[in-house]
Amino acid sequence: MKFAASFFLSGLFLSGLFLSAILLCAPAGAQTSNLVRHPATPEDRRPNDPKVPDAYAVTGKFDRIVVMRIKNKADLLRGMEQLVKKEGIKDAVILSGIGSLRGYHVHNVASRDYPVDDVFTKAPTTPANLNAMNGYIVNGQIHCHVTMAVGDKAAAISGH
């Protein structure tokens, strides 16, 4: 199995900040959160397959490393999606991402069982420090996890 390694690198530079925003799609205002409950499906009720081991490994090889830079005031996710398409990245590992954000919109899992409950948190005008980003790109679709520090007490927020 071969993977294209996508390395998202950014940070503070004299010319400005690289990572600017995560989904600035909500109206301006304070942080809001909403819970979404999903109905159970037959797949959700299916027990674990005893033939699948509790832990296993998949071995692969990196073909290339792609460094992405997202311009100040640009939408982070949209920029990443454009570059994934432009670079022809189908399957990849997101190794790292750091920078400053102008706002955010993330989602978290809020339950332990299937179907999962989701919490969506938006703060489109609240600055945050992006301390970490990692994840995967599968079939050209980005699935990343982020950890941010927000506010004068640097409260940690994480999500997808």
C-alpha positions in Angstrom: 0.0 0.0 0.0 1.5 3.4 -1.0 0.6 6.7 0.5 1.4 10.3 -0.6 2.4 12.1 2.6 0.8 15.4 3.0 2.7 17.6 5.4 0.8 20.7 6.4 3.3 23.2 7.7 2.6 26.8 8.7 3.3 29.2 11.4 4.4 32.7 12.3 6.6 34.3 9.8 7.6 38.0 9.3 5.3 38.2 6.3 2.2 37.1 8.2 0.4 34.1 9.4 -0.1 31.0 7.3 -3.2 29.3 8.6 -6.1 31.7 8.8 -9.5 30.2 9.3 -11.4 27.0 9.7 -14.8 27.2 7.9 -15.8 30.8 8.3 -19.4 30.0 7.3 -21.4 31.2 10.4 -22.5 34.8 11.0 -20.3 36.9 13.1 -20.8 36.5 16.9 -19.9 34.6 20.0 -19.1 30.9 20.1 -22.2 28.7 19.6 -22.6 25.0 20.0 -25.4 22.7 18.9 -26.0 18.9 19.5 -27.0 16.7 16.6 -28.5 13.3 17.4 -28.4 10.7 14.6 -30.9 7.8 14.4 -29.6 4.3 14.9 -29.0 2.3 11.7 -28.8 -1.5 11.4 -25.0 -1.0 10.9 -24.8 0.8 14.2 -26.4 -2.1 16.1 -24.2 -4.7 14.5 -21.8 -6.4 17.1 -18.0 -6.3 16.6 -16.8 -9.0 14.2 -14.8 -11.5 16.3 -12.6 -12.3 13.2 -11.2 -8.7 13.3 -8.3 -8.5 15.8 -8.4 -5.9 18.6 -5.3 -4.3 17.0 -3.5 -4.6 13.7 -1.0 -2.7 11.5 -0.9 -1.7 7.9 2.5 -1.1 6.4 3.0 1.5 3.6 5.5 3.7 2.0 5.5 7.5 1.3 5.9 8.5 -2.3 6.2 12.2 -1.7 5.8 15.0 0.8 3.6 18.0 0.0 4.0 21.2 2.0 0.9 23.4 2.0 0.7 27.1 2.8 -2.6 28.8 3.2 -2.7 32.6 2.8 -3.7 35.0 5.6 -7.5 35.5 5.7 -8.1 32.5 3.5 -10.4 29.6 4.5 -8.2 26.9 5.8 -10.3 23.8 4.9 -11.3 25.2 1.4 -7.6 26.0 0.7 -6.6 22.5 1.7 -9.3 20.9 -0.4 -8.2 23.0 -3.4 -4.6 21.9 -3.0 -5.5 18.2 -2.5 -7.4 18.4 -5.8 -4.7 20.4 -7.6 -1.9 18.0 -6.4 -3.9 14.9 -7.2 -3.7 13.6 -3.7 -6.0 10.6 -3.2 -4.8 8.9 0.0 -2.4 10.6 2.4 -1.5 11.2 6.0 -1.7 14.7 7.5 1.4 14.9 9.7 1.2 18.3 11.2 -0.3 21.8 11.0 0.2 24.9 13.1 -0.7 28.6 12.9 -3.1 31.3 13.9 -6.8 31.2 13.1 -9.2 34.1 12.7 -12.2 31.9 13.7 -13.3 28.3 13.8 -16.1 25.8 13.2 -15.4 22.3 14.5 -17.3 19.2 15.3 -16.8 16.7 18.2 -18.2 13.3 19.0 -20.4 13.6 22.1 -21.3 10.0 22.8 -19.6 6.7 23.4 -21.9 4.4 21.4 -23.4 4.3 17.9 -25.0 6.2 16.5 -22.7 9.0 17.7 -24.0 12.3 18.8 -22.2 15.3 17.3 -21.6 18.7 18.8 -20.8 21.5 16.3 -19.0 24.6 17.8 -18.7 27.8 15.8 -16.8 31.0 16.7 -16.3 32.7 13.3 -14.7 35.9 14.8 -12.8 34.4 17.7 -9.0 34.2 17.2 -7.4 30.9 18.1 -3.9 29.4 18.0 -3.8 26.1 16.0 -1.5 24.0 18.2 -1.9 20.7 16.3 -3.5 19.2 13.2 -3.2 15.7 11.9 -5.4 13.1 10.2 -5.9 11.5 6.8 -7.0 12.1 3.3 -9.0 9.1 2.0 -10.3 9.0 -1.6 -9.5 12.7 -1.8 -11.6 13.6 1.3 -9.9 15.4 4.2 -10.5 14.1 7.7 -8.3 16.1 10.1 -8.3 16.6 13.8 -7.3 19.9 15.3 -6.3 21.2 18.8 -6.6 24.9 19.4 -5.9 27.3 22.3 -8.6 30.0 22.6 -8.9 33.2 24.7 -6.7 34.8 27.2 -6.6 31.7 29.4 -5.7 29.6 26.3 -8.6 27.1 26.8 -8.1 24.0 24.7 -10.7 23.2 22.0 -10.3 20.1 19.8 -12.4 18.7 17.0 -12.7 17.6 13.4 
